[in-house]
Amino acid sequence: MKKISVLGSTGSVGTQTLDVVATHPEAFEVDGLAAGSNIGLLLEQIKRFKPRRVSVATPQLADEIRSSLPLGVELFSGNEGLVEIAAGGDAHTVVTAVMGSVGLQSTLAAIEAGKHIGLANKETLVTAGHLVTKLAARKGVSILPIDSEHSAIFQCLNGENREDVTGITLTASGGSFRDYSREQLKNVTVEDALRHPNWTMGSKITIDSATMVNKGLEVIEAHWLFGLSYEQINVILHPESIIHSYVEYRDSSIIAQLGSPDMRVPIQYALTYPQRWTSPAKPLSLAAVGSLTFREMDYERFPALRLAIECGKAGGTATTAFNAANEIAVSRFLKSEISFLRIEEIIEEVLQSHNNEINPDLEQIQHCDRTVREIAASL
């Protein structure tokens, strides 16, 4: 039986991870759960999956749920609690499904403790890819991707010679506004942006999909996961989200991974690799789909994607600055403080004034993250 801990258990990926666990109760045991403020759902998860260790966002929330916990459950809170669930306990694999750069410290702590990582927190590699991959290599820890695109690439590379790879292509649905012109985007609302046509995801990642920031973060993540240059990583619009990504080899062969748009498939593969088990996801019928369509990426229409790739190529703290500026801008948009197009503008304004530090250590990354958040909040 494999013991796992889930960081971000009440979020979209976290709840779907526990769906997979529930499908195979004979194979998985939940050692730890870390959540934010959704304590109602967390208490339901605790009752069902019986973790030994639990963490919530604040000490106040911990006080609220303390009396409701089963006897013997250890309770933690805050960033320290997140690190404790990640690095402590008996879990073999830690699923990092928290949103944003808050996942970096806990992921590093889990790797340092020798835990294998099911990675859904792309910001970890975006902000500190050089540190994370170096530490994982030193500790002999596997980082298995949970994002559907990176899981697809991982599967398409299985059994192949990496030297034969000429490039990879990440597919993008285009998000809520893929058929909107720049002019039409001026007056879109938060409610409009949250209606993703294909995927069921959290609010932040749904907005990132609409701006194409999410795809930019995935390009940077792919660079670190697969050791590819940015020139080898392509992006294409694929509205149906059936081909999740593909790899091209030097003999001009293309190997693609297809499936219904259901995150439980890549989550389960990360937990069961190298085995494939029966999935709770609906099987794909290509006949029912009928046709698949593709469009070249328009980097003028989606300038945030262009900015992300430019930051990736620049390296250093540029990617940290990009991510931090976006997190604050998206938060402000979700509160209706700024317009949708202002998200991109804030990112660009932050980057124009950013003093890039090459090969930063963790302290420099964290300083950059804090500083950029303050600037983005003030613009």
Sequence and secondary structure as in RCSB ss.txt:
>XXXX:A:sequence
MKKISVLGSTGSVGTQTLDVVATHPEAFEVDGLAAGSNIGLLLEQIKRFKPRRVSVATPQLADEIRSSLPLGVEL
FSGNEGLVEIAAGGDAHTVVTAVMGSVGLQSTLAAIEAGKHIGLANKETLVTAGHLVTKLAARKGVSILPIDSEH
SAIFQCLNGENREDVTGITLTASGGSFRDYSREQLKNVTVEDALRHPNWTMGSKITIDSATMVNKGLEVIEAHWL
FGLSYEQINVILHPESIIHSYVEYRDSSIIAQLGSPDMRVPIQYALTYPQRWTSPAKPLSLAAVGSLTFREMDYE
RFPALRLAIECGKAGGTATTAFNAANEIAVSRFLKSEISFLRIEEIIEEVLQSHNNEINPDLEQIQHCDRTVREI
AASL
>XXXX:A:secstr
 EEEEEETTTSHHHHHHHHHHHH TTTEEEEEEE SS HHHHHHHHHHH  SEEEESSHHHHHHHGGGS TT EE
EEHHHHHHHHHHSSS SEEEE   STTHHHHHHHHHHTT EEEE  THHHHHHHHHHHHHHHHHT  EEE SHHH
HHHHHHHTTS GGGEEEEEEEE  GGGTT  TTGGGG  HHHHT  SS    HHHHHHHHHTHHHHHHHHHHHHH
HT  GGGEEEEE TT  EEEEEEETTS EEEEE  S THHHHHHHHHTT     SS    HHHH     EE  TT
T HHHHHHHHHHHH TTHHHHHHHHHHHHHHHHHTTSS HHHHHHHHHHHHHH    SS  HHHHHHHHHHHHHH
HHH 
